[in-house]
Structure formats: C-alpha cells, structure tokens
Amino acid sequence: MSLSVLDAIYQRRSIREFTEEEVAMKDLTEIIKAGIWAPSGLNNQPWRFVIIVDETKRKEISTTTHYSHIVLGARALIAVYLDKDAMYDDVKDHQAAGACLENMLLATEALGLGAVWLGQILKKKEQVNAILDIDAAGYDLMAVLAIGHPAHHNQQSTRKDLDEFVLKTL
Ligand SMILES: Cc1cc2nc3c(=O)[nH]c(=O)nc-3n(C[C@H](O)[C@H](O)[C@H](O)COP(=O)(O)O)c2cc1C
C-alpha cells in the first residue's frame, strides 16, 4: 500500500464498471483485514463477511438488486453482516459497520482496485441471505461491496461546501 490515507480518501470514487480481470484472493483478504481494523464499541468487532467470487452465486445475487448490472460486472462481492450475538448497542454497532465498510473501500482504493457500496440490495436481504445460506436470526446484512478492477477512472463526484456542514465553531 503506497497511498497516504488522505490520498485514498480524496481519490476514492464509487466504481461501478469493471474489467473482466479476476480479483486476487489475497487482495480480498487484505480488504477484509482493513475492515476488521476499524474501531468498534468495546472492541466487540461485530462484523462478519461472506466472500463471493463464484460466477453462479454472483449471478444469483444480481437478481436481488436494481443494480444487477454492477453486480454482474464485478468479479468479487463481499457481503458485510453484523453478528447479532456480538452486538451490544444498536446504534454503536451500526456505526462500527459503517467504519468497517469505509476502511474496506479505502483499502480497495489503495490496492488499485475499485468498489461500490451497495445499499439498495438491503431491500431484498432475505433473498440475499437465502442465496448465501446465511441465517437471518443470527446475522444482519449491512451492505454488499461490489469489487473489481476499474474499467476507467472517469467517475465524478461532488461534495457541498464545507461551510454547509459546520454548524458552528466555538
Ligand atoms: C449507505 C450507502 C448506500 C449506497 N448504496 C448504493 C447503491 O445501492 N448503489 C450504488 O450504485 N451506489 C450506492 N452507494 C454509493 C453512493 O451512491 C456514493 O457513495 C455517492 O454517490 C458518492 O459518490 P462517491 O462514492 O463516488 O464519492 C451507497 C453508499 C452508501 C454510503
């Protein structure tokens, strides 16, 4: 990893178009490792992951979201879950999942890969769980990351002016 944290933060864009090149398992492992080094309340590390590289499974997952074209184009998916048994505080555990997911996105950027956080897929999380054979009584799906080698770097994104977010400086 050679990018500084700030470079990764500012360079990262949601990548929705990928080449056909496979994503190395060691890179997927590194992305998950970055995720698990996110902070969590009481260091309870409530995140759990399902790595999906199998083409048949990816095709099945693609049927569960409006963004099927992104899922079909990505050579790897990582489903991020909260382990209900590991949770201790609903808000804080969901915040930890967000921190985990952002770490994963930044690691993806640092590895020269691209990814997008898929949240719309949560509308069909029961179907996703069934496809992945995950027991919904034990695990709550937070998001699916679609990961691959970026087809291009033309993605544009904007942010409002900083002044719009800072309520006050005291
Ligand atoms: C909670 C959450 C859910 C998202 N869900 C989707 C999604 O379902 N499909 C998608 O294409 N992008 C999704 N995104 C990506 C956002 O659209 C993207 O981060 C935003 O437009 C800013 O663009 P940037 O990431 O390139 O800076 C999601 C992002 C977050 C944080």
The ligand as a Gaussian input file, in Angstrom:
#p B3LYP/6-31G(d) Opt

LIG

0 1
 C      -25.171000       3.573000       2.723000
 C      -24.803000       3.655000       1.251000
 C      -25.577000       3.002000       0.322000
 C      -25.250000       3.055000      -1.038000
 N      -25.966000       2.326000      -1.931000
 C      -25.624000       2.338000      -3.236000
 C      -26.322000       1.507000      -4.160000
 O      -27.189000       0.724000      -3.814000
 N      -25.946000       1.588000      -5.467000
 C      -24.931000       2.409000      -5.890000
 O      -24.642000       2.414000      -7.084000
 N      -24.237000       3.189000      -5.028000
 C      -24.562000       3.167000      -3.720000
 N      -23.843000       3.907000      -2.818000
 C      -22.736000       4.756000      -3.287000
 C      -23.143000       6.240000      -3.304000
 O      -24.047000       6.470000      -4.369000
 C      -21.874000       7.113000      -3.466000
 O      -21.007000       6.884000      -2.375000
 C      -22.201000       8.604000      -3.535000
 O      -22.946000       8.899000      -4.707000
 C      -20.938000       9.467000      -3.556000
 O      -20.108000       9.080000      -4.637000
 P      -18.581000       8.658000      -4.395000
 O      -18.619000       7.423000      -3.526000
 O      -18.034000       8.340000      -5.771000
 O      -17.873000       9.788000      -3.749000
 C      -24.140000       3.843000      -1.458000
 C      -23.342000       4.480000      -0.495000
 C      -23.649000       4.373000       0.844000
 C      -22.728000       5.011000       1.868000

